[in-house]
Amino acid sequence: MRPFGYVRPSSTAEAVRLCAAGPQARFLGGGTNLVDLMKLGVERPRVLIDVAGLPLDRVTRTPDGGLGIGATVRNSDLAAHPDVRERYPALSQALLAGASGQLRNTATTGGNLLQRTRCRYFQDVSKPCNKRVPGSGCPAREGTHRDLAVLGHSEECVATHPSDMAVALAAFDATVLLLGPEGERSVHATEFHRLPGRNPDQDTVIRPGELITEVVLPPPVPGARSRYRKARDRASYAFALASVAAALRVTDGRVTYAALAFGGLAHRPWRARRAEAGLLGAPATSAVFERAVAAELAGARPLRDNAFKVDLARRLAVDVLGELAGGPPSAHPE
């Protein structure tokens, strides 16, 4: 047993102060990932700061018609919220695709964003891992990497981010609000998680002592439809081999709005900007969808055993875009 301290702050300001006061302090929400990592010996905090009781558990409309999601809102509550189901269906679908009902009842919005990779080398403290111990090596590159990254990885790390929710938030242009010792700031959801580069131990752009307080969704794009789809080894309780969150609006047969993000392919949710550029203004046909998605995935660098993920992601994205366009898209040439 490794002893650790436990405190329950009465305010967000107190929580931030406590975390900033000492190294190796961790915020505790639902604990569905952090506690597991403590049991494995990956995380060894000296003190847990329980933020579950703070007033961060509300979902509210913003003045501009968007949605504010408190950091301690439970995943199950968020998935079932009428505003989420009706106005941001891909987010509800992503949440319901993650974990089990019991875990969704405990997991929080902030904790979901901060969950760490399920790479087996990261979770096994008997193995080297640059994410866990910088400079120790990345055995996954030559070892077991079937479910690891094909986009954005580096020589230092090929891990993937496991969140389903974060992929939908990236597609919806969400913003993450943070409170830290230096005050409040906001970070776009697409920039919240880092690519590994030479510092794979740094998962996010969070600064020491900062607490996620809220995630803000902008108003839905009028006329756009959204969907989330996930491919995995079994039908439930499994992390994505590849997933897609997409929003699409088609007017008079042409794409007038497109947002696309991939999960399961990189160190963070992968916003497909090149694909979006290829879709915007083009006819809503399967040929266009194929070309746009292929252009995005052309930069993939699969390893020995995970090249199948590139084709899997392509098929998922093309199918979802076709459905959002109003059924099986036309295969007629432009």
N, C-alpha and C positions, 0 to 999 in steps of 0.2 A: 504494500500500500504506500502511496505517495501522498503525504498530507498537503492540503491546500486550504486557503482561506475562502470564506463565503460572506458576501455582504449584499444587502438589498437597499439600494439608494432610494431616496424619496422623490428625486427629481432627475431630469436629464442632465442638468448642470452638475449635480453631485456625482452622477455616474461618470461623466467625463473627467471630473476632477480626480476621482478615485482611480480611474484607469491610467490617467497621465502621471499619477503620483509614483507609480512603481512599475518596473519592467515585469514582463510575463503575467500581466493581468489580462483577463479575457472577459468580454461581455457574454452573458448567458441568456439566451431566449428560450427556445424549446429544448435545446441541447441535443437534438437528434443526430447531429454530426459531431459536434465538439466532444460530447461525452464518449462517443464511440472512439474518437481519436485519443482521448485520455486513457481509455482502457487498453488501447494498442500501444501506448507509450509514445505516440507521435506528438501529441500535445502534452505539455507538462506545465500548466499554469500554476503560479503561486497563489493566485486569488481569482475567484469567479465573482463577477459583478452581475447580479441577477436583475435584468431590466424588464422581465416579463410583467411586473406589476406597475410599470410606468404607464401614463396615459397616452400610449402610442398604438392603441388597438382599435382605431376607428377608420372607416372608409367614408370619405366625404366628397361632395361635389366642390370643385374649385370655382372661383368667380367666372372664369372663362369657359366653363362647361366641361372641364376635364375631371379627373378623379385623383384625390389624394389618398394614399394607402399607408396607414401607419406601420411602423417597422415591426410591431408585435402582433399584427393581424395574422391569425392562423390561416394556413393554406386552405383548409377546408371551408372556412368562412368566406374567404376571398373568392374561391371558385364558385360558391353558391350565391354570392351577392347579386341581386337583380341587375344593378348597373353594369357589373362585369359581364354577366351572361348575355345581356342584351346589346351592350355597346362595344365590348371588347371580347367577343367570344373566343378568339384564339388564346387569350390569357386563361380563361376558365378551362379550356380544353388542355392547355399545357399543365396546369396545376393538377387536373384530374389524371393526367398521364403519369404523374410522378408518385413513386412510393406506394404505400398502402393507405387505406382510410385511417388507420390508427396513427400513422406517422403524420398524415396531413392534419389531423386534429391537434397535433402538438407543434409541428414545424411552423416557423414564423417567416414573414416576408423578408426581414433583414437577415435572418439566419440562412434562408434559402439562397440569397445572393452570396453569402460568405462561405457556403459549404465548399469543401476542398476535394480535389480529384480522388477518384477511386482507383487510380493506378496501383496495382498490387505491390510495386516496388516502393512506392511512397508509404503505403500502409504497413509494410514489413520492416521493422527497425533493424532486422538482422542483415538487410540488404543496403547497398549504397543507393543514394538518391539525391540529386542536386537540389530538388525542391525542399527536401527535408534537411540535408546537410550540404550546403553549397560547396562545390569542388570535389565531391566524393564520386561523381560519375552518374551516368544514366544507363543502367543495364537494360532498360526497356528497348533501346534502339536495336540491340541484337537479340534481345530475349523475347518475352511475350508482349506483343504490341497490337494484336488484332483489333482491339477496340480503342486504340489511341489515335493521335492526331494525324491528319493528312494536310492540314492548312496551318500556316503561321508558326510551326514548331521550329526549334533551333537544335543545335548540337547538344545543348545543355538539357533539353527536356522535350518530351513528346506527349505529355499528359493532355487530357481533355477536361474541360469544365463540365460537371455533371448536371447542372440545373436545367430543368425544362422551363420553369417560370422565366428565367433570365433571358431565354431566347425570344419569348413573346414580348417581354419588356423592350428588348432591343428593336424588334420590328415596329413597335408602337411609339418609338422615340421617347421613351420614358426618361425621367430625370431622378437621380438619387440625391436626397438631401442629407447632409452630414453636419453634425455638431461636434466641434473639437475645442481644444484649449485656445485656439486662435479665432474662434467664432464659428459662424455658419458658412457653408458653401454648398454648391450644387455641382454634380458631375453627370454628364450624359450617360445613360445606361450603356451605350456602345463603347464608352471609354472607361467605364468603371473597372472592368477586368483587364489585366495586362496580358500581352503576349510574352512568352518566356524570355526571349533574348538571352542575355548572359546572367540574368537574375531571376530564375524561375521560382525562387522561394518567395517572391513578392507577387502574390496572386492578384492584388487589386491596387488601386491608387490611394487607398485609405492611408491617412497619416496617423502617427502614434496618438492614441487617446481619442480618436474620432469615433463617433457613434452614428450609425444610420438611424435617422428619425422618421423618414417618410420617403415614399416613392410616388412621384407625380406623373400621371398620364395626361398628355394633351387631349383636347377634344377629339373624338373620332372624326376621321375625314368623311365628309358627307358622301353618301353613295358607295363607300368602299365596303367590301365584305372581307372577313378575315377567317383564317383557319390555322390550326396547329396539327401536325401529324408527326408521329414518332415510329421509327423502326427499331426493333429490339429483338433479342434472342428468344424471349418468351413473352407471353401476352400481358404480363403484369409484374410489378415489383422488379423491373430491370431498367438499367440506364440505357440511354439512346446509343445505338450504333450510328444513327444519323437521325436528325429531326429537322422539321421545317416549320417556321412561323411566317405566314404571308398575309398581306392585305392588298387587295386589288380593286380598282374601279375601272369599269369598261363603259365607254360612252360611244354610241354609234359604231360599235365594232372595234374601237381602238382603246388602248390602255391609256387612261388619263391619270392614274395614280398607281404606284407600285411600291411596296415595301417587302423585303425578303430577308430572312435571317436563318442561318443554319445552326443547329446544335449537334454535339457529338463529334465535331470535326476538328476542333481547335481548342486552344487554351482558354478561349472566351467565346461567347456567342458571336457568330461570324455574320456581320451585316453585309449582304451581298450588293454592294454599291455598283459594281460593274454590271451585274445582271439587271438591276433596276434601271440603269441608264439605257440598256438595250431594249427594255420593255416599254419605257415611256414614249408615248406617241405612236407606237407600232400597232399593227393589227393584232387582235387577240386570237392568234392561231397557234396550233401546236408547234409549227415550225419556228415561229418567233420565240416561243417559250423554250424550246430546245436550244436554240442558238444563244439566247441570253444566259441561261443557266450554264451551258457548256463554257461560255466565255469566263464566267466567274470561277468555275472549277478547273480551268486550264492551269491555274497556278498551284494546284495541289501537288504535294510531294509525298506520295505514299511510301511506306516502308515495305519490307519484305512480304508481310502477311495482311496488309489492310487496304490494298488497292481497291478491293470490292466496295469500300465505303464511298468512293468517288461516284461510281455508277449508281449505287443505292441512293445517294443524296440527289443525284440528277433526276432519277425517276420519281422520287418523292416530290421534288419541287415542281416538276412538269405536271404531275398529276394534280397537285394542290392548286396550281395556277389554273389549270383547266377547269377544275370544279368551281373555283371562284369566278371564272369568266362566264359561268352559267351552264355548266354541264360539260360534256366532252368537247374540247375546243375544235374548231374547224381545222381540217388538215389541208384546206385549199391553199395553193401558193398565193403569195401576195400579188 
